[in-house]
């Protein structure tokens, strides 16, 4: 299962409860490294796959491959 989650303007206090719960429920977090750093407190026990700028296609392909394997991704 693959979810796409908006994390807001950068402060965890501005995230929706649904976004926080979705991140907590994930097996794996896939995202742009700057944004994954913003939610680091929620992902300490998660596998985090992060890439830099201009790697959006590769990041999406990796996420889709993992979802096909039955992983819960956010």
C-alpha positions as CSV (number, residue, x, y, z in Angstrom):
1,X,0.0,0.0,0.0
2,X,1.4,3.4,-1.0
3,X,0.3,6.7,0.5
4,X,1.4,10.1,-0.5
5,X,1.4,12.5,2.5
6,X,1.8,16.2,2.7
7,X,3.8,17.2,5.7
8,X,2.8,20.9,5.7
9,X,5.2,23.9,5.9
10,X,7.8,22.1,8.0
11,X,6.7,22.1,11.6
12,X,5.2,18.9,13.0
13,X,2.7,21.0,14.9
14,X,1.2,22.0,11.6
15,X,0.8,18.5,10.3
16,X,-2.7,16.9,10.3
17,X,-3.3,14.0,12.7
18,X,-4.0,11.8,9.8
19,X,-0.5,12.5,8.3
20,X,1.1,11.8,11.6
21,X,-0.8,8.5,12.0
22,X,0.0,7.5,8.5
23,X,3.7,8.0,9.0
24,X,3.6,6.1,12.3
25,X,1.8,3.2,10.6
26,X,4.3,2.9,7.7
27,X,6.8,0.2,7.3
28,X,9.0,2.4,5.0
29,X,9.2,6.1,4.4
30,X,10.3,7.3,1.0
31,X,11.1,10.9,0.3
32,X,13.3,13.9,-0.5
33,X,16.0,14.0,2.1
34,X,15.3,17.5,3.3
35,X,11.6,16.6,3.9
36,X,12.4,13.2,5.6
37,X,14.6,15.2,8.0
38,X,11.6,17.3,8.9
39,X,9.7,14.3,10.2
40,X,12.7,12.5,11.7
41,X,11.1,12.3,15.1
42,X,8.3,10.2,13.7
43,X,10.6,7.9,11.7
44,X,13.3,6.7,14.2
45,X,12.0,3.1,14.1
46,X,11.4,3.1,10.3
47,X,13.3,2.3,7.2
48,X,13.8,5.6,5.5
49,X,14.7,5.8,1.8
50,X,15.8,9.3,0.9
51,X,17.2,10.9,-2.2
52,X,18.4,14.3,-3.2
53,X,17.0,16.7,-5.8
54,X,16.4,15.5,-9.3
55,X,15.8,11.9,-8.2
56,X,12.0,12.1,-8.1
57,X,11.5,9.4,-10.8
58,X,13.9,7.0,-9.1
59,X,12.3,7.6,-5.8
60,X,8.8,6.9,-7.2
61,X,9.9,3.8,-9.0
62,X,11.5,2.5,-5.7
63,X,8.3,3.3,-3.8
64,X,6.1,1.5,-6.4
65,X,8.4,-1.6,-6.4
66,X,8.2,-1.8,-2.6
67,X,4.4,-1.4,-2.6
68,X,4.1,-4.2,-5.1
69,X,6.0,-6.4,-2.6
70,X,3.3,-5.6,0.0
71,X,5.1,-3.0,2.1
72,X,3.2,-0.1,3.6
73,X,4.9,3.0,2.3
74,X,4.3,6.6,3.1
